[in-house]
């Protein structure tokens, strides 16, 4: 049972769900002239691209060994493009899952739906550790990148500008 739950987490973070939702929501929004749906699709695509690019830079620059290689959690190979065994830091699956969940959660005020979206992403992060693909720190860093990029892009799309905090 646990394997099946984590298999779903692996799929959710793989990018397939993100691609389907990006294309589906964007096209539906265009076709039915629904800006909120179109913008949600666009946000999903943008977070995927921006956060994915940052994750790719981290993976290539650090070249961290994956857990299944038994090199230890502080073993870094250095700059690499090719060998998947050296691309542990940060988790791309967790990054994708948290970007998607953050965008979806931003579209509702329903707390239970928000919890559901984030539970899907947490499942993905745990599945990467469970399947010995990533260290906990790989997943945590991916979550931080995903949340930062997603929140910035959501604010940008909504036209929310940060105003200085008045201490008086």
C-alpha positions as CSV (number, residue, x, y, z in Angstrom):
1,X,0.0,0.0,0.0
2,X,2.8,2.4,0.9
3,X,4.5,1.7,-2.4
4,X,1.4,2.6,-4.3
5,X,1.0,5.9,-2.4
6,X,4.6,6.8,-3.1
7,X,4.3,5.8,-6.7
8,X,1.6,8.4,-7.1
9,X,3.8,10.9,-5.4
10,X,6.6,10.1,-7.9
11,X,4.1,10.6,-10.8
12,X,2.7,13.9,-9.3
13,X,6.3,15.3,-9.2
14,X,7.4,13.9,-12.5
15,X,5.9,16.8,-14.5
16,X,3.2,15.0,-16.3
17,X,0.4,16.4,-14.1
18,X,2.0,19.8,-14.4
19,X,2.1,19.6,-18.2
20,X,-1.5,18.4,-18.5
21,X,-2.8,21.1,-16.1
22,X,-0.7,23.8,-17.8
23,X,-2.0,23.0,-21.3
24,X,-5.5,22.1,-20.3
25,X,-6.2,25.1,-18.1
26,X,-4.6,27.5,-20.5
27,X,-6.5,26.2,-23.5
28,X,-9.8,26.0,-21.6
29,X,-9.3,29.6,-20.4
30,X,-8.5,30.8,-23.9
31,X,-11.4,28.9,-25.5
32,X,-14.1,30.0,-22.9
33,X,-12.5,33.4,-22.4
34,X,-11.9,32.8,-18.6
35,X,-9.0,34.8,-17.5
36,X,-8.6,33.2,-14.1
37,X,-8.4,29.7,-15.6
38,X,-6.0,30.9,-18.3
39,X,-3.8,32.7,-15.7
40,X,-3.8,29.6,-13.4
41,X,-2.6,27.5,-16.4
42,X,0.1,30.1,-17.3
43,X,1.3,30.3,-13.7
44,X,1.6,26.5,-13.5
45,X,3.8,26.6,-16.7
46,X,5.9,29.6,-15.5
47,X,6.6,28.1,-12.1
48,X,7.6,24.8,-13.7
49,X,10.0,26.6,-16.0
50,X,11.6,29.1,-13.6
51,X,11.9,26.7,-10.6
52,X,13.0,23.9,-12.9
53,X,15.8,26.1,-14.3
54,X,17.1,27.0,-10.9
55,X,16.9,23.3,-9.8
56,X,18.9,22.3,-12.9
57,X,21.6,24.9,-12.0
58,X,21.8,23.5,-8.5
59,X,21.9,19.9,-9.6
60,X,24.7,20.6,-12.2
61,X,26.7,22.9,-10.0
62,X,26.8,20.7,-6.8
63,X,26.8,17.2,-8.3
64,X,25.7,15.6,-5.1
65,X,25.7,11.8,-5.0
66,X,22.3,10.2,-4.6
67,X,21.6,8.1,-1.5
68,X,21.4,4.8,-3.3
69,X,25.1,5.2,-4.4
70,X,26.2,4.8,-0.7
71,X,28.7,7.7,-0.9
72,X,27.2,9.5,2.1
73,X,25.1,12.6,2.5
74,X,28.1,15.0,2.3
75,X,29.6,13.5,-0.9
76,X,29.6,16.0,-3.8
77,X,31.1,15.3,-7.2
78,X,31.2,18.9,-8.4
79,X,30.0,20.4,-11.7
80,X,28.4,17.8,-13.9
81,X,25.8,17.5,-16.7
82,X,25.7,13.9,-17.5
83,X,25.6,11.3,-14.7
84,X,22.2,11.0,-12.9
85,X,24.0,9.5,-9.9
86,X,25.4,13.0,-9.2
87,X,22.2,15.0,-9.6
88,X,20.7,14.7,-6.2
89,X,20.7,18.3,-4.9
90,X,17.9,19.5,-5.2
91,X,14.9,17.3,-5.9
92,X,13.3,18.2,-9.2
93,X,10.2,16.1,-8.3
94,X,9.6,17.9,-5.0
95,X,10.2,21.2,-6.8
96,X,7.6,20.4,-9.5
97,X,5.1,19.1,-7.0
98,X,5.3,22.1,-4.6
99,X,5.2,24.6,-7.5
100,X,2.0,22.9,-8.8
101,X,0.4,22.6,-5.3
102,X,1.3,26.2,-4.4
103,X,-0.4,27.6,-7.6
104,X,-3.4,25.3,-7.1
105,X,-3.7,26.3,-3.4
106,X,-3.6,30.0,-4.4
107,X,-6.8,29.6,-6.4
108,X,-9.0,28.7,-3.5
109,X,-10.0,29.9,0.0
110,X,-11.1,26.4,1.0
111,X,-8.7,25.2,3.7
112,X,-9.4,21.5,3.1
113,X,-8.6,21.9,-0.6
114,X,-5.4,23.7,0.2
115,X,-4.4,20.9,2.6
116,X,-5.2,18.4,-0.1
117,X,-3.0,20.1,-2.6
118,X,0.0,20.4,-0.2
119,X,-0.5,16.8,0.9
120,X,0.0,15.7,-2.7
121,X,3.3,17.6,-2.7
122,X,4.4,16.3,0.7
123,X,3.7,12.8,-0.6
124,X,6.1,13.5,-3.5
125,X,8.9,14.8,-1.3
126,X,8.5,11.7,1.0
127,X,8.4,9.4,-2.0
128,X,11.8,10.7,-3.2
129,X,13.3,9.9,0.2
130,X,11.5,6.6,0.5
131,X,12.8,5.5,-3.0
132,X,16.4,6.4,-2.0
133,X,16.6,9.1,-4.7
134,X,17.2,12.1,-2.5
135,X,18.4,13.2,0.9
136,X,16.0,15.1,3.2
137,X,18.0,18.3,2.5
138,X,17.6,17.9,-1.2
139,X,13.8,17.9,-0.7
140,X,13.8,20.7,1.8
141,X,15.8,23.0,-0.5
142,X,13.6,22.1,-3.5
143,X,10.5,23.0,-1.4
144,X,12.1,26.4,-0.5
145,X,12.9,27.2,-4.1
146,X,9.4,26.1,-5.2
147,X,7.6,28.2,-2.6
148,X,9.8,31.3,-3.3
149,X,9.4,31.1,-7.1
150,X,5.7,30.3,-6.9
151,X,4.8,33.0,-4.4
152,X,6.8,35.7,-6.4
153,X,5.1,34.7,-9.7
154,X,1.6,34.5,-8.0
155,X,2.2,38.0,-6.6
156,X,3.4,39.3,-10.0
157,X,0.4,37.9,-11.8
158,X,-2.1,39.3,-9.3
159,X,-0.4,42.7,-9.5
160,X,0.4,42.7,-5.8
161,X,3.1,45.1,-5.1
162,X,5.0,45.1,-1.8
163,X,4.6,48.3,0.1
164,X,7.1,49.3,2.7
165,X,6.3,48.3,6.2
166,X,5.5,51.3,8.4
167,X,7.1,50.8,11.8
168,X,5.5,54.0,13.3
